[in-house]
Amino acid sequence: MPDDIKDTAQDIAIVGGGPAGLAAAEVLAQAGRAVTVYDRMPSVGRKLLIAGRGGLNITHSEPRADFLARYHPTGHLDAAIAAFPPEALRDWCAELGEPTFVGSSGRVFPTRFKASPLLRAWLARLDRLGVRIRTRHRLTAIGDTLAFETPDGPAEIRPQAALLALGGASWPRLGSDGRWVPLLQKLGVDVAPLEPANAGFTVAWSDLFRERFAGSPLKRVALACDGIAVRGEAVITEAGIEGGAVYALSRPLRTAIAARGSACLRVDLRPDLTRDALARRLSGARPGDSAATRLRKAAGLSPVAAGLLREAAGQSLPAEPEALAGLIKAAPLDLTGSAPIERAISTSGGVRLDALDDRAMLRARPGLFLAGEMLDWEAPTGGYLLQGAFAGGRAAAAGMLDWLGETGG
């Protein structure tokens, strides 16, 4: 057994070096506990770094009730977020030398936008607290001990308590590959199938539309499915459609596809105008104007929006202003499936929540705690995922401390 494993018999082991795992490590180390973080990748926090590549959206500033309503199932993270709300996360960033600001959309970003300065400062703090980090350690078995495959060969540890924060199955090249599922199933833990969340969906575009508009943004639109509507932006891809507004509807879209084989996504291409106002504009078009001119000048549609409207119509556009306005306000797209889970931002499914007690400990495995995306909850992009991971990891750490105190550990 390698020397760096022998000295961890009394440690608290955290397996998974993402935001949830590192947040738990910080709380535990501040409480005076010896903590070792194990991660299968060469370095920790890789998904956090990629998430911040275009600007690290760390949380959101909207009112608390609206904020909590973004999570499914409702109520699961309420207590954790109450204990570590968005304001606390922003204060924590500032303490690490990375103050934040609220963008025009209400999203919260570090002033330097990037994740790397925040992660470096965080790891430096963990090092000062005595947290040990062991990389290139892949968890291979969970029993009376935790077994790993390491660069020096197989190794086992027997910690006082352990926290698994292994992520879902999106972005497997960054560490979240879902290989923990059979390990927990062997223990009799019920795991809901991992599925893509915050992912794109497939649409059977015509060759002409795909070739012309793949990669084009749809700005200032409203999307709706099964009575749920979201304003935002989307992006046309070669295979279909993705983007923040689409991600916010991931769950109802997935549910509809699972139940019916497809989902109807209604796209309002001019959410700032009522149908009647749009019809009046179209009625005022000059008699000799082409359909393309009417869509551009009277309706104010961009080329990609006009192209999507034709795709949705599946035939010639209606000539009557009222009918055309109705189509612009609710262009139907037939979504046939989700993008592959490997391309999803996050995953749904995971360990079912009723397998845990209120301390985030597995009921069937005293001393083994879980946190983060490997649990069966989900949220849209916009800062909710990271807030949930930070708050959930800290809550699980508090649960561990409570259990250790109760058991004399």
Buried (B, 14 or more C-beta within 10 A) or exposed (E): EEEBBEEBEEBBBBBBBBBBBBBBBBBBBEBEBBBBBBBBBEBBBBBBBBBBEEBBBBBBBBEEEEBBEBBBEEEBBEEBBEEBBBEBBBEBBEEBEBEBEBBEBBBBBBEBBBBBBBBBBBBEBBEEBEBBBBBBBBBBEBEEBBBBBBEEEEBBBBBBBBBBBBBBBBBBEBBBBBBBBEBBEEEEBEBBEBBBBBBBBBBEBEEEBBEBBBEBBBEBBBBBBEEEBBBBBBBBBEBBBBBBBBBBBBBBBBEBBEEEEBBBBBBBBBBEBEBEEBBBBBEEBEEEBEBEEBBBBBBBBBEBBBBBBBBBBEEEBBEEBBEBBBBBBBBEBBBBBBBEBEBBBBBBBBBEBEBBEEBBBBEEBEBBBBBBBBBBBBBBBBBBBBBBBBBBBBBBBBBBBEBBEEEEB
